[in-house]
């Protein structure tokens, strides 16, 4: 802005310190609150909510799951092309 609009030199910025962004604590539901929510869900929605919460999946990761991504023997889920287009393996919750 100084250089292009006001046509003034900015000067030395060596002593300038940037303001810190405040850290926000995540909102986490208690076990009782989670059970209360799950009681109001029907079959397909309950399964998706259980995977999102229990396996730590993102919504699109859950929607892209296929049968071959679920390994019941080792209780693992293979998440293909998750965040950052990376594959990862996560646990399959006991409740599912």
Chimera marker file (.cmm) of the C-alpha trace (Angstrom):
<marker_set name="trace">
<marker id="1" x="0.000" y="0.000" z="0.000" r="1" g="1" b="0" radius="0.5"/>
<marker id="2" x="2.751" y="2.425" z="0.914" r="1" g="1" b="0" radius="0.5"/>
<marker id="3" x="4.769" y="1.729" z="-2.210" r="1" g="1" b="0" radius="0.5"/>
<marker id="4" x="1.984" y="1.577" z="-4.824" r="1" g="1" b="0" radius="0.5"/>
<marker id="5" x="-0.747" y="3.864" z="-3.470" r="1" g="1" b="0" radius="0.5"/>
<marker id="6" x="0.918" y="6.410" z="-1.192" r="1" g="1" b="0" radius="0.5"/>
<marker id="7" x="4.261" y="6.425" z="-3.058" r="1" g="1" b="0" radius="0.5"/>
<marker id="8" x="6.230" y="6.504" z="0.192" r="1" g="1" b="0" radius="0.5"/>
<marker id="9" x="9.063" y="4.253" z="1.331" r="1" g="1" b="0" radius="0.5"/>
<marker id="10" x="8.104" y="1.712" z="3.959" r="1" g="1" b="0" radius="0.5"/>
<marker id="11" x="11.285" y="1.980" z="5.971" r="1" g="1" b="0" radius="0.5"/>
<marker id="12" x="12.984" y="-0.573" z="8.181" r="1" g="1" b="0" radius="0.5"/>
<marker id="13" x="10.663" y="-3.345" z="9.425" r="1" g="1" b="0" radius="0.5"/>
<marker id="14" x="13.302" y="-5.322" z="11.334" r="1" g="1" b="0" radius="0.5"/>
<marker id="15" x="11.942" y="-4.435" z="14.792" r="1" g="1" b="0" radius="0.5"/>
<marker id="16" x="8.300" y="-5.131" z="13.966" r="1" g="1" b="0" radius="0.5"/>
<marker id="17" x="6.818" y="-8.179" z="15.706" r="1" g="1" b="0" radius="0.5"/>
<marker id="18" x="3.722" y="-9.879" z="14.325" r="1" g="1" b="0" radius="0.5"/>
<marker id="19" x="0.752" y="-10.347" z="16.604" r="1" g="1" b="0" radius="0.5"/>
<marker id="20" x="0.173" y="-13.914" z="17.758" r="1" g="1" b="0" radius="0.5"/>
<marker id="21" x="-3.030" y="-15.648" z="16.763" r="1" g="1" b="0" radius="0.5"/>
<marker id="22" x="-5.028" y="-16.787" z="19.780" r="1" g="1" b="0" radius="0.5"/>
<marker id="23" x="-5.202" y="-20.542" z="20.191" r="1" g="1" b="0" radius="0.5"/>
<marker id="24" x="-8.697" y="-21.984" z="20.287" r="1" g="1" b="0" radius="0.5"/>
<marker id="25" x="-9.491" y="-25.114" z="22.206" r="1" g="1" b="0" radius="0.5"/>
<marker id="26" x="-11.462" y="-27.750" z="20.278" r="1" g="1" b="0" radius="0.5"/>
<marker id="27" x="-15.007" y="-28.535" z="21.364" r="1" g="1" b="0" radius="0.5"/>
<marker id="28" x="-15.260" y="-32.192" z="22.339" r="1" g="1" b="0" radius="0.5"/>
<marker id="29" x="-18.477" y="-34.010" z="23.183" r="1" g="1" b="0" radius="0.5"/>
<marker id="30" x="-18.638" y="-36.154" z="26.296" r="1" g="1" b="0" radius="0.5"/>
<marker id="31" x="-19.350" y="-39.878" z="25.984" r="1" g="1" b="0" radius="0.5"/>
<marker id="32" x="-22.897" y="-39.342" z="27.213" r="1" g="1" b="0" radius="0.5"/>
<marker id="33" x="-23.514" y="-36.632" z="24.611" r="1" g="1" b="0" radius="0.5"/>
<marker id="34" x="-22.184" y="-38.873" z="21.848" r="1" g="1" b="0" radius="0.5"/>
<marker id="35" x="-24.454" y="-41.739" z="22.940" r="1" g="1" b="0" radius="0.5"/>
<marker id="36" x="-27.430" y="-39.376" z="23.039" r="1" g="1" b="0" radius="0.5"/>
<marker id="37" x="-26.754" y="-38.294" z="19.465" r="1" g="1" b="0" radius="0.5"/>
<marker id="38" x="-26.295" y="-41.883" z="18.250" r="1" g="1" b="0" radius="0.5"/>
<marker id="39" x="-29.615" y="-42.949" z="19.767" r="1" g="1" b="0" radius="0.5"/>
<marker id="40" x="-31.438" y="-40.642" z="17.359" r="1" g="1" b="0" radius="0.5"/>
<marker id="41" x="-29.745" y="-42.000" z="14.222" r="1" g="1" b="0" radius="0.5"/>
<marker id="42" x="-31.034" y="-44.747" z="11.917" r="1" g="1" b="0" radius="0.5"/>
<marker id="43" x="-28.955" y="-47.564" z="10.402" r="1" g="1" b="0" radius="0.5"/>
<marker id="44" x="-26.900" y="-45.965" z="7.588" r="1" g="1" b="0" radius="0.5"/>
<marker id="45" x="-26.478" y="-42.641" z="9.389" r="1" g="1" b="0" radius="0.5"/>
<marker id="46" x="-25.458" y="-44.377" z="12.619" r="1" g="1" b="0" radius="0.5"/>
<marker id="47" x="-22.734" y="-46.338" z="10.813" r="1" g="1" b="0" radius="0.5"/>
<marker id="48" x="-21.329" y="-43.226" z="9.174" r="1" g="1" b="0" radius="0.5"/>
<marker id="49" x="-21.402" y="-41.256" z="12.430" r="1" g="1" b="0" radius="0.5"/>
<marker id="50" x="-19.644" y="-44.123" z="14.218" r="1" g="1" b="0" radius="0.5"/>
<marker id="51" x="-16.903" y="-44.193" z="11.587" r="1" g="1" b="0" radius="0.5"/>
<marker id="52" x="-16.485" y="-40.414" z="11.616" r="1" g="1" b="0" radius="0.5"/>
<marker id="53" x="-16.197" y="-40.313" z="15.393" r="1" g="1" b="0" radius="0.5"/>
<marker id="54" x="-14.504" y="-43.630" z="16.184" r="1" g="1" b="0" radius="0.5"/>
<marker id="55" x="-12.024" y="-43.859" z="13.320" r="1" g="1" b="0" radius="0.5"/>
<marker id="56" x="-11.378" y="-40.136" z="12.976" r="1" g="1" b="0" radius="0.5"/>
<marker id="57" x="-12.517" y="-40.005" z="9.364" r="1" g="1" b="0" radius="0.5"/>
<marker id="58" x="-13.391" y="-36.851" z="7.508" r="1" g="1" b="0" radius="0.5"/>
<marker id="59" x="-16.756" y="-36.746" z="5.756" r="1" g="1" b="0" radius="0.5"/>
<marker id="60" x="-15.452" y="-37.313" z="2.217" r="1" g="1" b="0" radius="0.5"/>
<marker id="61" x="-13.156" y="-40.096" z="3.438" r="1" g="1" b="0" radius="0.5"/>
<marker id="62" x="-16.172" y="-41.856" z="4.909" r="1" g="1" b="0" radius="0.5"/>
<marker id="63" x="-18.221" y="-41.386" z="1.745" r="1" g="1" b="0" radius="0.5"/>
<marker id="64" x="-15.430" y="-42.836" z="-0.430" r="1" g="1" b="0" radius="0.5"/>
<marker id="65" x="-14.975" y="-46.007" z="1.626" r="1" g="1" b="0" radius="0.5"/>
<marker id="66" x="-15.339" y="-49.264" z="-0.289" r="1" g="1" b="0" radius="0.5"/>
<marker id="67" x="-15.789" y="-52.841" z="0.866" r="1" g="1" b="0" radius="0.5"/>
<marker id="68" x="-12.180" y="-53.693" z="0.042" r="1" g="1" b="0" radius="0.5"/>
<marker id="69" x="-10.987" y="-50.847" z="2.297" r="1" g="1" b="0" radius="0.5"/>
<marker id="70" x="-12.356" y="-52.587" z="5.405" r="1" g="1" b="0" radius="0.5"/>
<marker id="71" x="-10.201" y="-55.339" z="6.924" r="1" g="1" b="0" radius="0.5"/>
<marker id="72" x="-12.103" y="-57.132" z="9.697" r="1" g="1" b="0" radius="0.5"/>
<marker id="73" x="-9.233" y="-59.518" z="10.475" r="1" g="1" b="0" radius="0.5"/>
<marker id="74" x="-6.859" y="-56.754" z="11.557" r="1" g="1" b="0" radius="0.5"/>
<marker id="75" x="-9.659" y="-54.263" z="12.392" r="1" g="1" b="0" radius="0.5"/>
<marker id="76" x="-8.259" y="-51.607" z="10.063" r="1" g="1" b="0" radius="0.5"/>
<marker id="77" x="-9.664" y="-49.182" z="7.517" r="1" g="1" b="0" radius="0.5"/>
<marker id="78" x="-7.669" y="-48.056" z="4.508" r="1" g="1" b="0" radius="0.5"/>
<marker id="79" x="-8.454" y="-44.455" z="3.644" r="1" g="1" b="0" radius="0.5"/>
<marker id="80" x="-7.566" y="-43.756" z="0.032" r="1" g="1" b="0" radius="0.5"/>
<marker id="81" x="-6.762" y="-40.248" z="-1.201" r="1" g="1" b="0" radius="0.5"/>
<marker id="82" x="-7.578" y="-38.523" z="2.073" r="1" g="1" b="0" radius="0.5"/>
<marker id="83" x="-6.464" y="-35.019" z="2.950" r="1" g="1" b="0" radius="0.5"/>
<marker id="84" x="-3.519" y="-34.068" z="0.795" r="1" g="1" b="0" radius="0.5"/>
<marker id="85" x="-4.254" y="-36.973" z="-1.601" r="1" g="1" b="0" radius="0.5"/>
<marker id="86" x="-2.443" y="-39.408" z="0.707" r="1" g="1" b="0" radius="0.5"/>
<marker id="87" x="-3.475" y="-42.923" z="1.688" r="1" g="1" b="0" radius="0.5"/>
<marker id="88" x="-3.518" y="-43.911" z="5.338" r="1" g="1" b="0" radius="0.5"/>
<marker id="89" x="-4.599" y="-46.740" z="7.582" r="1" g="1" b="0" radius="0.5"/>
<marker id="90" x="-6.733" y="-46.205" z="10.675" r="1" g="1" b="0" radius="0.5"/>
<marker id="91" x="-8.461" y="-48.411" z="13.213" r="1" g="1" b="0" radius="0.5"/>
<marker id="92" x="-11.938" y="-49.873" z="12.873" r="1" g="1" b="0" radius="0.5"/>
<marker id="93" x="-13.918" y="-49.054" z="16.040" r="1" g="1" b="0" radius="0.5"/>
<marker id="94" x="-15.210" y="-51.951" z="18.178" r="1" g="1" b="0" radius="0.5"/>
<marker id="95" x="-18.752" y="-50.591" z="18.093" r="1" g="1" b="0" radius="0.5"/>
<marker id="96" x="-18.875" y="-50.892" z="14.305" r="1" g="1" b="0" radius="0.5"/>
<link id1="1" id2="2" r="1" g="1" b="0" radius="0.2"/>
<link id1="2" id2="3" r="1" g="1" b="0" radius="0.2"/>
<link id1="3" id2="4" r="1" g="1" b="0" radius="0.2"/>
<link id1="4" id2="5" r="1" g="1" b="0" radius="0.2"/>
<link id1="5" id2="6" r="1" g="1" b="0" radius="0.2"/>
<link id1="6" id2="7" r="1" g="1" b="0" radius="0.2"/>
<link id1="7" id2="8" r="1" g="1" b="0" radius="0.2"/>
<link id1="8" id2="9" r="1" g="1" b="0" radius="0.2"/>
<link id1="9" id2="10" r="1" g="1" b="0" radius="0.2"/>
<link id1="10" id2="11" r="1" g="1" b="0" radius="0.2"/>
<link id1="11" id2="12" r="1" g="1" b="0" radius="0.2"/>
<link id1="12" id2="13" r="1" g="1" b="0" radius="0.2"/>
<link id1="13" id2="14" r="1" g="1" b="0" radius="0.2"/>
<link id1="14" id2="15" r="1" g="1" b="0" radius="0.2"/>
<link id1="15" id2="16" r="1" g="1" b="0" radius="0.2"/>
<link id1="16" id2="17" r="1" g="1" b="0" radius="0.2"/>
<link id1="17" id2="18" r="1" g="1" b="0" radius="0.2"/>
<link id1="18" id2="19" r="1" g="1" b="0" radius="0.2"/>
<link id1="19" id2="20" r="1" g="1" b="0" radius="0.2"/>
<link id1="20" id2="21" r="1" g="1" b="0" radius="0.2"/>
<link id1="21" id2="22" r="1" g="1" b="0" radius="0.2"/>
<link id1="22" id2="23" r="1" g="1" b="0" radius="0.2"/>
<link id1="23" id2="24" r="1" g="1" b="0" radius="0.2"/>
<link id1="24" id2="25" r="1" g="1" b="0" radius="0.2"/>
<link id1="25" id2="26" r="1" g="1" b="0" radius="0.2"/>
<link id1="26" id2="27" r="1" g="1" b="0" radius="0.2"/>
<link id1="27" id2="28" r="1" g="1" b="0" radius="0.2"/>
<link id1="28" id2="29" r="1" g="1" b="0" radius="0.2"/>
<link id1="29" id2="30" r="1" g="1" b="0" radius="0.2"/>
<link id1="30" id2="31" r="1" g="1" b="0" radius="0.2"/>
<link id1="31" id2="32" r="1" g="1" b="0" radius="0.2"/>
<link id1="32" id2="33" r="1" g="1" b="0" radius="0.2"/>
<link id1="33" id2="34" r="1" g="1" b="0" radius="0.2"/>
<link id1="34" id2="35" r="1" g="1" b="0" radius="0.2"/>
<link id1="35" id2="36" r="1" g="1" b="0" radius="0.2"/>
<link id1="36" id2="37" r="1" g="1" b="0" radius="0.2"/>
<link id1="37" id2="38" r="1" g="1" b="0" radius="0.2"/>
<link id1="38" id2="39" r="1" g="1" b="0" radius="0.2"/>
<link id1="39" id2="40" r="1" g="1" b="0" radius="0.2"/>
<link id1="40" id2="41" r="1" g="1" b="0" radius="0.2"/>
<link id1="41" id2="42" r="1" g="1" b="0" radius="0.2"/>
<link id1="42" id2="43" r="1" g="1" b="0" radius="0.2"/>
<link id1="43" id2="44" r="1" g="1" b="0" radius="0.2"/>
<link id1="44" id2="45" r="1" g="1" b="0" radius="0.2"/>
<link id1="45" id2="46" r="1" g="1" b="0" radius="0.2"/>
<link id1="46" id2="47" r="1" g="1" b="0" radius="0.2"/>
<link id1="47" id2="48" r="1" g="1" b="0" radius="0.2"/>
<link id1="48" id2="49" r="1" g="1" b="0" radius="0.2"/>
<link id1="49" id2="50" r="1" g="1" b="0" radius="0.2"/>
<link id1="50" id2="51" r="1" g="1" b="0" radius="0.2"/>
<link id1="51" id2="52" r="1" g="1" b="0" radius="0.2"/>
<link id1="52" id2="53" r="1" g="1" b="0" radius="0.2"/>
<link id1="53" id2="54" r="1" g="1" b="0" radius="0.2"/>
<link id1="54" id2="55" r="1" g="1" b="0" radius="0.2"/>
<link id1="55" id2="56" r="1" g="1" b="0" radius="0.2"/>
<link id1="56" id2="57" r="1" g="1" b="0" radius="0.2"/>
<link id1="57" id2="58" r="1" g="1" b="0" radius="0.2"/>
<link id1="58" id2="59" r="1" g="1" b="0" radius="0.2"/>
<link id1="59" id2="60" r="1" g="1" b="0" radius="0.2"/>
<link id1="60" id2="61" r="1" g="1" b="0" radius="0.2"/>
<link id1="61" id2="62" r="1" g="1" b="0" radius="0.2"/>
<link id1="62" id2="63" r="1" g="1" b="0" radius="0.2"/>
<link id1="63" id2="64" r="1" g="1" b="0" radius="0.2"/>
<link id1="64" id2="65" r="1" g="1" b="0" radius="0.2"/>
<link id1="65" id2="66" r="1" g="1" b="0" radius="0.2"/>
<link id1="66" id2="67" r="1" g="1" b="0" radius="0.2"/>
<link id1="67" id2="68" r="1" g="1" b="0" radius="0.2"/>
<link id1="68" id2="69" r="1" g="1" b="0" radius="0.2"/>
<link id1="69" id2="70" r="1" g="1" b="0" radius="0.2"/>
<link id1="70" id2="71" r="1" g="1" b="0" radius="0.2"/>
<link id1="71" id2="72" r="1" g="1" b="0" radius="0.2"/>
<link id1="72" id2="73" r="1" g="1" b="0" radius="0.2"/>
<link id1="73" id2="74" r="1" g="1" b="0" radius="0.2"/>
<link id1="74" id2="75" r="1" g="1" b="0" radius="0.2"/>
<link id1="75" id2="76" r="1" g="1" b="0" radius="0.2"/>
<link id1="76" id2="77" r="1" g="1" b="0" radius="0.2"/>
<link id1="77" id2="78" r="1" g="1" b="0" radius="0.2"/>
<link id1="78" id2="79" r="1" g="1" b="0" radius="0.2"/>
<link id1="79" id2="80" r="1" g="1" b="0" radius="0.2"/>
<link id1="80" id2="81" r="1" g="1" b="0" radius="0.2"/>
<link id1="81" id2="82" r="1" g="1" b="0" radius="0.2"/>
<link id1="82" id2="83" r="1" g="1" b="0" radius="0.2"/>
<link id1="83" id2="84" r="1" g="1" b="0" radius="0.2"/>
<link id1="84" id2="85" r="1" g="1" b="0" radius="0.2"/>
<link id1="85" id2="86" r="1" g="1" b="0" radius="0.2"/>
<link id1="86" id2="87" r="1" g="1" b="0" radius="0.2"/>
<link id1="87" id2="88" r="1" g="1" b="0" radius="0.2"/>
<link id1="88" id2="89" r="1" g="1" b="0" radius="0.2"/>
<link id1="89" id2="90" r="1" g="1" b="0" radius="0.2"/>
<link id1="90" id2="91" r="1" g="1" b="0" radius="0.2"/>
<link id1="91" id2="92" r="1" g="1" b="0" radius="0.2"/>
<link id1="92" id2="93" r="1" g="1" b="0" radius="0.2"/>
<link id1="93" id2="94" r="1" g="1" b="0" radius="0.2"/>
<link id1="94" id2="95" r="1" g="1" b="0" radius="0.2"/>
<link id1="95" id2="96" r="1" g="1" b="0" radius="0.2"/>
</marker_set>
